[in-house]
Amino acid sequence: MDATTLLVWVISGAFGMGYFVYGKKQHKGVALAAGILLCVIPYFIDNIWLLISVCVALIVSPFIIRV
């Protein structure tokens, strides 16, 4: 594991925790799901560019999908 991968894991975990807490308190399902996925998805994706693109898509998704 290199420094770039670790940095992406930490940043996605921070966003994931923030989205999870926000989604839980405000009863927003999209933010809650995005938060859970942002915390879990780095364990399953090995390619750094694919991981960054998936994390960016998950970070932006609560702003695009409004339920």
The first five atom37 places (N, CA, C, CB, O) and aatype in JSON, in Angstrom:
{
  "aatype": [12, 3, 0, 16, 16, 10, 10, 19, 17, 19, 9, 15, 7, 0, 13, 7, 12, 7, 18, 13, 19, 18, 7, 11, 11, 5, 8, 11, 7, 19, 0, 10, 0, 0, 7, 9, 10, 10, 4, 19, 9, 14, 18, 13, 9, 3, 2, 9, 17, 10, 10, 9, 15, 19, 4, 19, 0, 10, 9, 19, 15, 14, 13, 9, 9, 1, 19],
  "atom_mask": [
    [1, 1, 1, 1, 1],
    [1, 1, 1, 1, 1],
    [1, 1, 1, 1, 1],
    [1, 1, 1, 1, 1],
    [1, 1, 1, 1, 1],
    [1, 1, 1, 1, 1],
    [1, 1, 1, 1, 1],
    [1, 1, 1, 1, 1],
    [1, 1, 1, 1, 1],
    [1, 1, 1, 1, 1],
    [1, 1, 1, 1, 1],
    [1, 1, 1, 1, 1],
    [1, 1, 1, 0, 1],
    [1, 1, 1, 1, 1],
    [1, 1, 1, 1, 1],
    [1, 1, 1, 0, 1],
    [1, 1, 1, 1, 1],
    [1, 1, 1, 0, 1],
    [1, 1, 1, 1, 1],
    [1, 1, 1, 1, 1],
    [1, 1, 1, 1, 1],
    [1, 1, 1, 1, 1],
    [1, 1, 1, 0, 1],
    [1, 1, 1, 1, 1],
    [1, 1, 1, 1, 1],
    [1, 1, 1, 1, 1],
    [1, 1, 1, 1, 1],
    [1, 1, 1, 1, 1],
    [1, 1, 1, 0, 1],
    [1, 1, 1, 1, 1],
    [1, 1, 1, 1, 1],
    [1, 1, 1, 1, 1],
    [1, 1, 1, 1, 1],
    [1, 1, 1, 1, 1],
    [1, 1, 1, 0, 1],
    [1, 1, 1, 1, 1],
    [1, 1, 1, 1, 1],
    [1, 1, 1, 1, 1],
    [1, 1, 1, 1, 1],
    [1, 1, 1, 1, 1],
    [1, 1, 1, 1, 1],
    [1, 1, 1, 1, 1],
    [1, 1, 1, 1, 1],
    [1, 1, 1, 1, 1],
    [1, 1, 1, 1, 1],
    [1, 1, 1, 1, 1],
    [1, 1, 1, 1, 1],
    [1, 1, 1, 1, 1],
    [1, 1, 1, 1, 1],
    [1, 1, 1, 1, 1],
    [1, 1, 1, 1, 1],
    [1, 1, 1, 1, 1],
    [1, 1, 1, 1, 1],
    [1, 1, 1, 1, 1],
    [1, 1, 1, 1, 1],
    [1, 1, 1, 1, 1],
    [1, 1, 1, 1, 1],
    [1, 1, 1, 1, 1],
    [1, 1, 1, 1, 1],
    [1, 1, 1, 1, 1],
    [1, 1, 1, 1, 1],
    [1, 1, 1, 1, 1],
    [1, 1, 1, 1, 1],
    [1, 1, 1, 1, 1],
    [1, 1, 1, 1, 1],
    [1, 1, 1, 1, 1],
    [1, 1, 1, 1, 1]
  ],
  "atom_positions": [
    [[0.86, -1.18, 0.0], [0.0, 0.0, 0.0], [0.9, 1.23, 0.0], [-0.98, 0.0, 1.24], [1.83, 1.35, 0.81]],
    [[0.63, 2.13, -0.9], [1.41, 3.35, -0.96], [0.65, 4.52, -0.33], [1.78, 3.67, -2.42], [-0.48, 4.37, 0.12]],
    [[1.29, 5.67, -0.32], [0.73, 6.83, 0.35], [-0.53, 7.35, -0.35], [1.76, 7.95, 0.43], [-1.45, 7.84, 0.31]],
    [[-0.58, 7.24, -1.66], [-1.74, 7.72, -2.41], [-2.99, 6.91, -2.06], [-1.48, 7.65, -3.91], [-4.06, 7.46, -1.84]],
    [[-2.83, 5.6, -2.0], [-3.96, 4.73, -1.65], [-4.44, 5.02, -0.23], [-3.56, 3.26, -1.78], [-5.64, 5.09, 0.02]],
    [[-3.51, 5.19, 0.68], [-3.88, 5.48, 2.06], [-4.6, 6.82, 2.17], [-2.65, 5.48, 2.94], [-5.56, 6.95, 2.93]],
    [[-4.14, 7.81, 1.43], [-4.78, 9.12, 1.44], [-6.2, 9.05, 0.9], [-3.96, 10.12, 0.63], [-7.11, 9.66, 1.46]],
    [[-6.4, 8.31, -0.19], [-7.75, 8.15, -0.76], [-8.65, 7.43, 0.24], [-7.69, 7.37, -2.1], [-9.82, 7.78, 0.38]],
    [[-8.12, 6.41, 0.93], [-8.91, 5.69, 1.93], [-9.35, 6.63, 3.06], [-8.11, 4.51, 2.5], [-10.5, 6.58, 3.5]],
    [[-8.43, 7.47, 3.53], [-8.76, 8.38, 4.64], [-9.78, 9.42, 4.22], [-7.48, 9.07, 5.15], [-10.72, 9.71, 4.96]],
    [[-9.6, 9.99, 3.03], [-10.53, 11.01, 2.56], [-11.91, 10.42, 2.3], [-10.0, 11.67, 1.29], [-12.92, 11.03, 2.66]],
    [[-11.97, 9.24, 1.67], [-13.28, 8.63, 1.43], [-13.94, 8.22, 2.74], [-13.14, 7.41, 0.51], [-15.17, 8.3, 2.86]],
    [[-13.17, 7.79, 3.7], [-13.73, 7.46, 5.01], [-14.27, 8.67, 5.74], [0.0, 0.0, 0.0], [-15.3, 8.59, 6.41]],
    [[-13.58, 9.8, 5.61], [-14.06, 11.03, 6.25], [-15.37, 11.51, 5.62], [-13.0, 12.14, 6.15], [-16.31, 11.87, 6.33]],
    [[-15.42, 11.51, 4.28], [-16.67, 11.87, 3.61], [-17.76, 10.87, 3.93], [-16.46, 11.95, 2.1], [-18.91, 11.25, 4.14]],
    [[-17.41, 9.6, 3.97], [-18.39, 8.56, 4.27], [-18.98, 8.71, 5.66], [0.0, 0.0, 0.0], [-20.19, 8.55, 5.84]],
    [[-18.15, 9.01, 6.63], [-18.64, 9.2, 7.99], [-19.54, 10.43, 8.07], [-17.47, 9.33, 8.97], [-20.58, 10.41, 8.74]],
    [[-19.15, 11.49, 7.4], [-19.98, 12.7, 7.39], [-21.32, 12.47, 6.73], [0.0, 0.0, 0.0], [-22.35, 12.9, 7.25]],
    [[-21.32, 11.79, 5.59], [-22.58, 11.49, 4.91], [-23.44, 10.53, 5.72], [-22.31, 10.91, 3.52], [-24.66, 10.66, 5.74]],
    [[-22.8, 9.57, 6.38], [-23.55, 8.61, 7.19], [-24.26, 9.31, 8.35], [-22.62, 7.52, 7.72], [-25.45, 9.07, 8.59]],
    [[-23.55, 10.17, 9.06], [-24.15, 10.89, 10.19], [-25.25, 11.83, 9.71], [-23.07, 11.68, 10.96], [-26.32, 11.89, 10.32]],
    [[-25.0, 12.55, 8.62], [-26.0, 13.45, 8.06], [-27.24, 12.69, 7.6], [-25.42, 14.24, 6.89], [-28.37, 13.08, 7.91]],
    [[-27.03, 11.6, 6.88], [-28.16, 10.81, 6.38], [-28.97, 10.19, 7.49], [0.0, 0.0, 0.0], [-30.19, 10.07, 7.38]],
    [[-28.3, 9.78, 8.56], [-29.01, 9.17, 9.68], [-29.83, 10.2, 10.45], [-28.01, 8.48, 10.62], [-30.97, 9.94, 10.82]],
    [[-29.26, 11.37, 10.69], [-29.97, 12.39, 11.45], [-31.1, 13.04, 10.67], [-29.0, 13.45, 11.91], [-32.14, 13.36, 11.24]],
    [[-30.9, 13.25, 9.38], [-31.89, 13.93, 8.55], [-32.83, 12.97, 7.82], [-31.2, 14.81, 7.55], [-33.72, 13.41, 7.09]],
    [[-32.64, 11.67, 8.02], [-33.45, 10.63, 7.36], [-33.37, 10.75, 5.84], [-34.91, 10.73, 7.82], [-34.38, 10.69, 5.15]],
    [[-32.15, 10.92, 5.34], [-31.89, 10.99, 3.9], [-31.23, 9.68, 3.47], [-30.97, 12.23, 3.55], [-30.08, 9.4, 3.81]],
    [[-31.98, 8.88, 2.73], [-31.51, 7.56, 2.35], [-30.33, 7.56, 1.4], [0.0, 0.0, 0.0], [-29.46, 6.7, 1.5]],
    [[-30.29, 8.52, 0.47], [-29.2, 8.58, -0.5], [-27.89, 8.93, 0.19], [-29.52, 9.61, -1.61], [-26.86, 8.32, -0.1]],
    [[-27.91, 9.89, 1.1], [-26.7, 10.27, 1.83], [-26.25, 9.13, 2.75], [-26.94, 11.55, 2.64], [-25.05, 8.9, 2.89]],
    [[-27.18, 8.44, 3.36], [-26.85, 7.32, 4.23], [-26.2, 6.19, 3.43], [-28.11, 6.8, 4.94], [-25.18, 5.65, 3.86]],
    [[-26.77, 5.85, 2.29], [-26.2, 4.79, 1.45], [-24.83, 5.2, 0.9], [-27.15, 4.46, 0.3], [-23.91, 4.39, 0.85]],
    [[-24.7, 6.45, 0.49], [-23.41, 6.92, -0.02], [-22.36, 6.89, 1.08], [-23.54, 8.35, -0.59], [-21.2, 6.56, 0.82]],
    [[-22.74, 7.23, 2.29], [-21.8, 7.18, 3.41], [-21.34, 5.77, 3.71], [0.0, 0.0, 0.0], [-20.15, 5.55, 3.94]],
    [[-22.25, 4.84, 3.7], [-21.87, 3.44, 3.96], [-20.96, 2.93, 2.84], [-23.13, 2.55, 4.07], [-19.95, 2.28, 3.11]],
    [[-21.32, 3.23, 1.6], [-20.5, 2.77, 0.48], [-19.12, 3.42, 0.46], [-21.21, 3.05, -0.82], [-18.13, 2.77, 0.11]],
    [[-19.05, 4.69, 0.83], [-17.74, 5.36, 0.87], [-16.84, 4.76, 1.94], [-17.93, 6.85, 1.12], [-15.62, 4.78, 1.79]],
    [[-17.4, 4.25, 3.0], [-16.58, 3.62, 4.04], [-16.16, 2.2, 3.67], [-17.35, 3.6, 5.35], [-15.11, 1.74, 4.12]],
    [[-16.95, 1.52, 2.87], [-16.7, 0.1, 2.59], [-15.99, -0.13, 1.26], [-18.02, -0.65, 2.6], [-15.17, -1.05, 1.15]],
    [[-16.28, 0.67, 0.25], [-15.81, 0.4, -1.11], [-14.28, 0.39, -1.26], [-16.37, 1.43, -2.04], [-13.8, -0.35, -2.11]],
    [[-13.49, 1.13, -0.49], [-12.04, 1.05, -0.69], [-11.45, -0.34, -0.4], [-11.36, 2.05, 0.19], [-10.36, -0.64, -0.88]],
    [[-12.12, -1.16, 0.36], [-11.62, -2.5, 0.64], [-11.74, -3.43, -0.57], [-12.36, -3.1, 1.81], [-11.05, -4.45, -0.62]],
    [[-12.59, -3.12, -1.52], [-12.87, -4.02, -2.62], [-12.27, -3.59, -3.95], [-14.33, -4.15, -2.77], [-12.21, -4.4, -4.88]],
    [[-11.83, -2.36, -4.08], [-11.28, -1.86, -5.35], [-9.78, -1.64, -5.18], [-11.99, -0.54, -5.8], [-9.34, -0.89, -4.32]],
    [[-8.98, -2.31, -6.03], [-7.53, -2.21, -5.94], [-6.94, -1.13, -6.84], [-6.91, -3.53, -6.27], [-5.91, -0.54, -6.51]],
    [[-7.57, -0.88, -7.97], [-7.08, 0.12, -8.92], [-7.34, 1.51, -8.37], [-7.74, -0.06, -10.31], [-8.48, 1.85, -8.07]],
    [[-6.29, 2.33, -8.24], [-6.41, 3.64, -7.59], [-7.28, 4.59, -8.4], [-5.03, 4.25, -7.38], [-8.05, 5.36, -7.83]],
    [[-7.17, 4.56, -9.73], [-7.96, 5.49, -10.55], [-9.43, 5.11, -10.55], [-7.44, 5.51, -11.98], [-10.3, 5.98, -10.55]],
    [[-9.71, 3.83, -10.55], [-11.1, 3.38, -10.44], [-11.68, 3.74, -9.07], [-11.2, 1.86, -10.69], [-12.83, 4.14, -8.96]],
    [[-10.86, 3.59, -8.04], [-11.3, 3.93, -6.69], [-11.6, 5.42, -6.56], [-10.23, 3.53, -5.66], [-12.61, 5.81, -5.97]],
    [[-10.75, 6.25, -7.12], [-10.98, 7.7, -7.06], [-12.25, 8.08, -7.82], [-9.77, 8.46, -7.64], [-13.03, 8.89, -7.34]],
    [[-12.45, 7.49, -8.99], [-13.63, 7.84, -9.77], [-14.92, 7.36, -9.09], [-13.54, 7.24, -11.17], [-15.93, 8.06, -9.12]],
    [[-14.9, 6.18, -8.48], [-16.08, 5.7, -7.77], [-16.36, 6.57, -6.54], [-15.89, 4.23, -7.34], [-17.51, 6.89, -6.26]],
    [[-15.32, 6.94, -5.82], [-15.5, 7.79, -4.63], [-16.03, 9.17, -5.01], [-14.18, 7.93, -3.87], [-16.9, 9.71, -4.32]],
    [[-15.53, 9.74, -6.09], [-16.04, 11.05, -6.53], [-17.5, 10.93, -6.94], [-15.21, 11.59, -7.72], [-18.31, 11.8, -6.61]],
    [[-17.85, 9.85, -7.64], [-19.25, 9.64, -8.03], [-20.14, 9.49, -6.8], [-19.37, 8.41, -8.93], [-21.27, 10.0, -6.78]],
    [[-19.66, 8.8, -5.78], [-20.46, 8.64, -4.56], [-20.56, 9.95, -3.76], [-19.86, 7.55, -3.69], [-21.59, 10.21, -3.14]],
    [[-19.51, 10.75, -3.78], [-19.55, 12.03, -3.07], [-20.53, 12.99, -3.74], [-18.14, 12.65, -3.02], [-21.2, 13.76, -3.05]],
    [[-20.62, 12.95, -5.06], [-21.49, 13.86, -5.8], [-22.94, 13.36, -5.84], [-20.96, 14.04, -7.23], [-23.86, 14.15, -6.01]],
    [[-23.14, 12.07, -5.68], [-24.48, 11.48, -5.87], [-25.58, 12.08, -4.97], [-24.4, 10.01, -5.61], [-26.7, 12.24, -5.47]],
    [[-25.36, 12.43, -3.7], [-26.45, 13.04, -2.93], [-26.9, 14.4, -3.47], [-26.04, 13.18, -1.49], [-28.03, 14.82, -3.24]],
    [[-26.01, 15.09, -4.18], [-26.39, 16.37, -4.76], [-27.18, 16.22, -6.05], [-25.17, 17.2, -5.01], [-27.97, 17.09, -6.41]],
    [[-26.94, 15.11, -6.75], [-27.62, 14.86, -8.02], [-28.97, 14.16, -7.78], [-26.73, 14.02, -8.95], [-29.98, 14.54, -8.37]],
    [[-28.95, 13.15, -6.92], [-30.18, 12.38, -6.64], [-30.84, 13.0, -5.41], [-29.87, 10.85, -6.41], [-30.33, 12.88, -4.29]],
    [[-31.93, 13.64, -5.61], [-32.66, 14.28, -4.5], [-33.97, 13.56, -4.31], [-32.9, 15.8, -4.77], [-34.86, 13.62, -5.15]],
    [[-34.09, 12.87, -3.18], [-35.3, 12.11, -2.89], [-35.92, 12.66, -1.62], [-35.0, 10.59, -2.74], [-36.96, 12.16, -1.18]]
  ]
}
